[in-house]
């Protein structure tokens, strides 16, 4: 996240949860992209609590999958949350999501 790497200057919006989408964002962040993770305000990414062992209430997996990322919350089921992600996407280069097929399109005019 220090701006070094081949993807420095690239902004990524990561919408998704558990492993596939967040792992993609993790790799892009490792290569220098600015990754903004959008999480559900009701509890965030389930990876925060995944697994049997916790340190300070967080899963041991969370620091790995969330490294090199900034986090914001937005309820994508609500118009205000959808608008926030549209605004972020308008000033970003990449949108990563791992929702079920067809989930994102109806919410964002696709």
N, C-alpha and C positions, 0 to 999 in steps of 0.2 A: 504494500500500500504506500510505499515511499516514492512511487513514481518511476522506479527503475524497472527495466525489463522490456522485452520486445512489444508488449501491449500497453506500455505507458501512454497515457493520453486517451485511452479507450474507456468509455463509461458503459458499464453493464448493469442492467436492471434484472435482478433475479427474483422471479415469482415462482414459488414451488416449495415443496417440502420433502422431508425425509432424504433419500440418498441421491437420486439421479440428477435433479436440477441443482441442488446445493453442491454436489460434487463437481459439476460443470463449472459453477461459479467459483468454487475453490481453486480449480486449475487455472481459470482465467485470471484470478487474483494473484496466484503464484507467479504468473508471467507478467505482472505489473498493471493489469487493468484495475480501474476503480470499480468495485462491485458494491452495488446498493441492494441489499436483500430486503424484500418486502415481506413482512410477516403479519399474520392475523393477530389483531389486538387481543383476541380472546385467550391467547396462550402462546403465541409464537410458533415456531417450527417444532414439531414433535421431537426432533433430534435433541432439543434442549433437555429432554427428560428420558431419552431412550437408553436402555440398558440398566443393569442392576446396580452398578456402582455410581455414586454421585460424590462430587466435591463441591462444597458450598451450594448444594441444591442443584447443580448442573451435571448433566451426563459427561462422562469422560470423552465421549465422541464429539460433543459440541465444540470445544476449542479447536478441534482439527477441521471439522466441516465448515466452521464459521470464520476461520482465519482469513485475514486480508479482506474483510468485508465491513461495510457500514450497514446498520440495520434501521429500518423505519417500519412503522405499523400502518396498515391500511386494510379496512374491511372491504374486500373486493365484491362483496354482495350488496354494498351500498353505493349510491351514486357519488358521494363525496370521496370514497376510497378509490373508485374507478377513475374519477377525475384526477386525483393525485398521481396515479400510475400513468395516466395519459400525459400529464405534464412532465413527469420524469422521463418517459419514453421519448418525448419530443426533443429533449436535450441530451439524449443518450445514443449510443451506437448499436447496442445489442440488447435484446430482450430474451431472457432464458426463462422457460416455464416447463413444468412437467405435470400439468393437470391432465385429467382424462380428455380424450379428443373431443373437441367441440365446446369445452368449458369456457375458455377465454374469449373466443370469437363473439358470442352473443352479448357478453358484458362490455365489449369494447368496439362494437359496431362492425365486427368481421363476419 
